[in-house]
Amino acid sequence: MKKVIVISLGGSLIVPKDIDIKFLENFKKIINKHKNKYKFVIVTGGGSIARKYINALKNSGKSEFLQSMSGISITRLNARFLNYFFGKDNEEGIPHDMKQVKNLLKKNDVIFCGALRYEANNTSDGTSAKLAKFLKTDFINLTLVSGLYTKNPLKYKNAKFIPRISWKDFQKKASAIKFKPGQHFVLDQKAAEIILENKIKTYILGKNLKNLDNFLLNKKFKGTVIEN
């Protein structure tokens, strides 16, 4: 049986402003290169499009529940798009619950899904962490930055890279940030709680896909490892 890897693919990598075709082509090459050894469950974030819908609802006074529901819809749209982009069976659709994911893994090496259901204070990262728990496997988060830093490296040049951190210390960092739909952080609060409670080994990697390739080849990579 091939090892299953759960990947949370940040929406900001799929749709930073426009759809990043070059990045997605490279991502597809790496996933296809390694599917002889692994099976992949790829959970798509919402990106800039989700934030536009969320902000429009927020500015018109709509609830966080409705903001979150619109974000969930966009994550599912991104998953369906990547299904098409990878040339998968367009009639198969995308799973909406964990049992569907598990069943699809029996005959597929690559599965895409968005958020599976609404849950307060949750994003696609939380969905990914739950899937890693359900499937008893590791979790990779692909995001805009190359790992965890002492502060946002996109804003602060003196931010220091953190190559390794414990589940407990990471959860403290994540929980210090107030949740909001469409939020930006390397891994959300709900995901941090799940990986701590279930001792899920987690890797935060950036948009340089050489690091994902190296990780899958068991070679040295740049990224943050979250473990005991």
VENSUL-V371257 format. One record per helix or strand. SS is the DSSP state (H for helix, E for strand). FROM is the first residue (numbers start at 0). TO is the last residue. If there is no record, write none. Layout:
# VENSUL-V371257
ss->SS from->FROM to->TO
ss->SS from->FROM to->TO
This chain:
# VENSUL-V371257
ss->E from->2 to->8
ss->H from->10 to->13
ss->E from->14 to->14
ss->E from->18 to->18
ss->H from->20 to->33
ss->E from->37 to->43
ss->H from->46 to->58
ss->H from->63 to->84
ss->H from->97 to->104
ss->E from->109 to->112
ss->H from->123 to->134
ss->E from->138 to->141
ss->E from->147 to->148
ss->E from->160 to->161
ss->E from->163 to->165
ss->H from->166 to->174
ss->H from->188 to->197
ss->E from->201 to->204
ss->H from->208 to->215
ss->E from->223 to->226
